[in-house]
Amino acid sequence: MSPMLITFLLVGVVFLVAGFALRLRPPKKINPVYGYRTKLSMSGQQAWDLGQKISARYMIRAGLVFVILAPIGSLLKISEEMEIGLSLSLLVLLIKLMLHFSHRQLQRALQSE
C-alpha cells in the first residue's frame, strides 16, 4: 500500500475527528492542554472562544483535503522513498497553511470587533 495513501488517510481522519470534536465540544476556558492554543487565542476569553470555532473549521477542511489527496500516491510512478518525502513535505505544508489561515482569520475577526 502507498505510504502517501496510508499517511494522508490516517492524518485526514484524525483531523476530521479532532475538528468535529473541537467544533462540537470546544473548551470553555483557556487551558494549556486542549484546544487551539496560540498567544493570540489565549489573549482573552473572547479570542479563545472565537479561535476554537475558526480553528475547528480549518481543521475539518484540512482533514478533507488530506483524505482527497490520499490516493494520489498510488497514481504517482515514483520510488517509495520519494513518495515518503513528498508525503511529509505536503503534510507539513498543509498543517502550516491551516495554522496560518486560522491565525489570520482570528486576527481579522478580533480587529473588526
Backbone bond lengths (Angstrom), bond angles and torsions (degrees), N, CA, C in turn:
res aa  C-N    CA-C-N  psi(-1)  N-CA   C-N-CA  omega(-1)  CA-C   N-CA-C  phi
1 M - - - 1.454 - - 1.534 109.14 -
2 S 1.291 116.62 145.60 1.456 123.95 -176.08 1.537 111.72 -66.30
3 P 1.355 117.57 133.19 1.473 119.98 176.85 1.528 112.33 -59.19
4 M 1.344 116.85 -36.89 1.459 119.70 179.60 1.530 110.54 -66.77
5 L 1.311 116.06 -40.62 1.463 120.34 178.89 1.523 110.15 -60.19
6 I 1.306 116.39 -48.89 1.472 121.09 -178.93 1.523 110.73 -63.68
7 T 1.331 116.27 -49.92 1.468 120.61 -177.15 1.519 111.80 -61.63
8 F 1.327 116.71 -50.71 1.457 119.92 -175.08 1.530 112.38 -70.25
9 L 1.322 117.31 -36.56 1.471 118.19 176.22 1.519 110.78 -64.41
10 L 1.327 115.69 -45.65 1.464 119.92 -179.55 1.530 110.98 -62.46
11 V 1.319 116.47 -50.37 1.465 120.46 -179.68 1.530 110.25 -64.08
12 G 1.320 117.47 -41.23 1.460 120.65 179.27 1.518 112.44 -60.01
13 V 1.323 116.46 -45.59 1.464 120.25 179.25 1.527 110.58 -65.23
14 V 1.338 117.15 -42.28 1.471 120.30 178.30 1.526 110.30 -61.51
15 F 1.334 117.51 -44.21 1.462 120.56 179.10 1.522 111.39 -64.92
16 L 1.313 117.69 -40.58 1.466 120.08 178.32 1.523 111.10 -63.12
17 V 1.315 116.96 -46.92 1.470 120.80 179.91 1.527 110.23 -62.92
18 A 1.339 116.66 -47.03 1.469 120.09 -179.55 1.532 111.00 -65.06
19 G 1.329 117.14 -40.22 1.464 120.44 179.39 1.521 112.37 -63.76
20 F 1.332 115.97 -43.89 1.464 118.80 178.44 1.531 111.15 -69.62
21 A 1.324 117.24 -35.44 1.472 120.18 176.21 1.523 110.15 -62.93
22 L 1.317 116.72 -44.16 1.458 121.09 179.20 1.526 111.05 -66.77
23 R 1.299 116.48 -34.87 1.469 120.75 179.38 1.533 111.23 -71.51
24 L 1.327 116.50 -43.03 1.459 120.85 -176.44 1.526 113.28 -81.76
25 R 1.320 116.47 -32.31 1.465 121.30 -179.34 1.521 111.06 -135.00
26 P 1.318 116.54 67.89 1.466 117.96 179.38 1.526 110.29 -69.09
27 P 1.315 117.75 147.97 1.464 119.16 177.20 1.534 109.24 -64.61
28 K 1.302 115.33 133.88 1.470 120.54 -175.94 1.529 112.42 -74.99
29 K 1.327 115.62 -37.11 1.463 119.69 -175.59 1.518 109.85 -118.92
30 I 1.313 115.25 152.91 1.462 121.03 177.10 1.517 108.32 -60.42
31 N 1.333 115.82 129.90 1.462 120.61 -178.86 1.522 109.63 -147.59
32 P 1.341 116.86 161.21 1.466 119.93 -178.27 1.528 114.28 -90.11
33 V 1.341 118.08 7.91 1.462 120.32 -171.26 1.520 113.61 -116.31
34 Y 1.310 118.68 -48.35 1.460 122.51 -168.77 1.509 111.15 -126.01
35 G 1.321 116.50 131.47 1.449 121.46 176.06 1.514 111.98 119.36
36 Y 1.318 115.22 -178.07 1.458 122.44 177.81 1.524 106.94 -81.69
37 R 1.336 115.49 104.38 1.460 120.79 -172.65 1.531 110.90 -112.86
38 T 1.305 115.36 103.47 1.465 121.89 172.34 1.521 106.71 -131.63
39 K 1.328 115.55 168.45 1.467 119.11 178.43 1.529 110.28 -57.18
40 L 1.342 115.91 -42.12 1.466 120.30 -179.66 1.528 111.61 -67.45
41 S 1.319 117.86 -46.91 1.466 119.43 -176.82 1.528 112.07 -68.53
42 M 1.327 116.58 -23.17 1.459 119.63 -179.72 1.536 112.33 -96.73
43 S 1.345 116.41 10.85 1.464 120.17 -177.34 1.520 113.07 -77.60
44 G 1.300 118.72 -13.10 1.462 122.44 178.63 1.516 109.69 179.09
45 Q 1.308 116.12 165.32 1.466 120.23 -175.63 1.530 112.14 -64.07
46 Q 1.326 117.47 -38.35 1.469 120.39 179.10 1.532 110.33 -63.37
47 A 1.328 116.56 -45.10 1.470 121.09 178.41 1.528 110.17 -64.09
48 W 1.320 116.55 -38.36 1.462 120.92 179.40 1.533 110.98 -62.49
49 D 1.317 116.19 -50.47 1.470 120.30 -178.31 1.534 111.29 -61.70
50 L 1.314 116.15 -44.47 1.458 120.57 179.44 1.534 111.25 -66.95
51 G 1.313 116.76 -40.67 1.460 121.46 178.93 1.520 112.54 -60.03
52 Q 1.331 116.99 -37.21 1.467 120.26 179.69 1.525 110.74 -65.95
53 K 1.334 116.18 -42.64 1.473 120.22 179.58 1.529 111.50 -64.52
54 I 1.312 115.20 -46.97 1.461 120.25 -177.74 1.526 110.77 -65.18
55 S 1.320 117.05 -47.77 1.467 119.73 -176.81 1.525 111.59 -66.36
56 A 1.321 117.89 -34.73 1.469 120.34 177.51 1.520 110.00 -61.73
57 R 1.316 116.11 -42.65 1.466 120.59 179.48 1.531 110.86 -61.37
58 Y 1.329 116.94 -46.12 1.465 120.26 -179.40 1.527 111.88 -70.55
59 M 1.316 117.69 -31.94 1.462 120.36 178.05 1.530 110.43 -67.17
60 I 1.309 116.89 -40.08 1.472 120.85 177.20 1.524 109.82 -64.74
61 R 1.322 116.66 -43.56 1.470 120.10 178.10 1.530 111.03 -61.47
62 A 1.325 116.51 -43.81 1.471 120.42 179.21 1.527 110.19 -62.92
63 G 1.327 117.29 -40.45 1.460 120.81 177.53 1.519 111.67 -59.78
64 L 1.317 116.29 -42.49 1.469 120.25 178.06 1.527 111.20 -64.56
65 V 1.330 116.82 -40.96 1.469 120.25 178.64 1.527 110.14 -62.41
66 F 1.327 117.14 -43.82 1.467 120.59 178.77 1.528 111.04 -60.08
67 V 1.322 117.01 -45.46 1.471 120.58 -179.42 1.528 110.72 -64.47
68 I 1.331 116.99 -40.14 1.461 120.50 179.47 1.530 111.17 -67.20
69 L 1.332 117.05 -38.56 1.463 120.95 -178.93 1.538 113.34 -77.98
70 A 1.301 118.15 -15.87 1.466 121.98 -174.19 1.531 114.35 -51.98
71 P 1.318 120.54 -46.39 1.467 119.80 -176.93 1.530 115.13 -70.34
72 I 1.319 117.37 -10.70 1.462 119.82 -176.34 1.525 112.06 -59.44
73 G 1.325 116.94 -38.48 1.459 120.39 -179.64 1.513 112.80 -57.65
74 S 1.313 116.98 -34.32 1.462 121.35 178.78 1.526 111.88 -68.79
75 L 1.327 116.34 -27.32 1.461 120.94 -177.90 1.530 112.66 -85.14
76 L 1.331 116.04 -21.70 1.460 119.77 -178.11 1.524 110.62 -77.17
77 K 1.292 115.91 142.69 1.465 121.61 177.73 1.529 108.29 -104.77
78 I 1.332 115.47 66.07 1.469 120.92 179.30 1.523 108.81 -127.76
79 S 1.309 115.52 166.54 1.466 120.08 -178.88 1.524 109.80 -68.09
80 E 1.316 115.68 159.91 1.460 120.71 179.77 1.530 110.52 -62.54
81 E 1.329 117.23 -38.36 1.467 120.67 179.10 1.533 110.73 -63.31
82 M 1.321 115.58 -42.57 1.462 120.38 178.78 1.533 110.08 -65.30
83 E 1.311 116.34 -39.79 1.460 120.61 179.42 1.523 110.99 -64.90
84 I 1.329 117.24 -39.68 1.467 121.04 177.52 1.524 109.76 -63.97
85 G 1.327 116.94 -44.67 1.464 120.78 178.15 1.514 112.15 -62.06
86 L 1.319 116.87 -42.93 1.465 121.65 177.83 1.529 110.26 -63.96
87 S 1.308 116.76 -42.98 1.469 121.57 179.79 1.523 110.75 -60.10
88 L 1.320 116.38 -47.83 1.469 119.90 -178.78 1.524 111.46 -66.21
89 S 1.329 116.39 -39.05 1.467 119.96 178.20 1.529 111.28 -63.26
90 L 1.326 116.74 -46.29 1.467 120.70 178.21 1.520 111.30 -64.89
91 L 1.316 116.44 -37.55 1.460 121.20 178.59 1.525 110.63 -60.37
92 V 1.323 116.68 -49.75 1.470 121.08 179.49 1.530 110.11 -63.14
93 L 1.318 117.38 -44.37 1.463 121.11 -179.49 1.528 111.43 -60.64
94 L 1.324 117.50 -47.29 1.473 120.19 -177.87 1.524 111.78 -66.99
95 I 1.322 117.82 -36.00 1.467 120.24 177.54 1.530 109.88 -67.66
96 K 1.336 116.90 -42.93 1.464 119.79 177.66 1.529 111.23 -62.07
97 L 1.326 117.16 -40.98 1.459 120.34 177.69 1.523 111.34 -63.65
98 M 1.324 116.96 -42.45 1.459 120.69 178.75 1.534 110.06 -59.75
99 L 1.322 117.36 -45.88 1.463 121.03 -179.70 1.526 111.26 -67.17
100 H 1.324 116.67 -40.55 1.463 120.87 179.60 1.529 111.33 -61.12
101 F 1.330 116.54 -50.03 1.464 119.91 -177.75 1.528 111.50 -67.81
102 S 1.321 117.70 -35.84 1.466 120.39 176.19 1.525 110.17 -62.03
103 H 1.331 115.97 -47.30 1.461 121.01 -178.48 1.533 110.78 -63.97
104 R 1.324 115.95 -44.86 1.467 120.27 -178.71 1.531 111.51 -62.90
105 Q 1.327 116.54 -42.30 1.467 118.84 179.98 1.528 110.50 -68.21
106 L 1.324 117.46 -37.35 1.463 120.25 177.79 1.527 110.07 -64.53
107 Q 1.319 117.45 -42.89 1.479 120.70 177.29 1.525 111.19 -58.06
108 R 1.313 116.28 -47.57 1.467 120.63 -178.64 1.523 111.34 -64.10
109 A 1.320 116.63 -42.17 1.465 120.58 -179.22 1.530 110.91 -64.03
110 L 1.322 116.72 -39.95 1.465 119.73 -179.42 1.520 111.13 -72.12
111 Q 1.322 117.81 -33.27 1.465 120.96 179.00 1.526 111.61 -69.65
112 S 1.334 116.73 -31.95 1.463 119.63 -176.84 1.533 111.87 -80.74
113 E 1.303 116.75 -11.20 1.484 118.82 179.98 1.495 112.21 -94.01
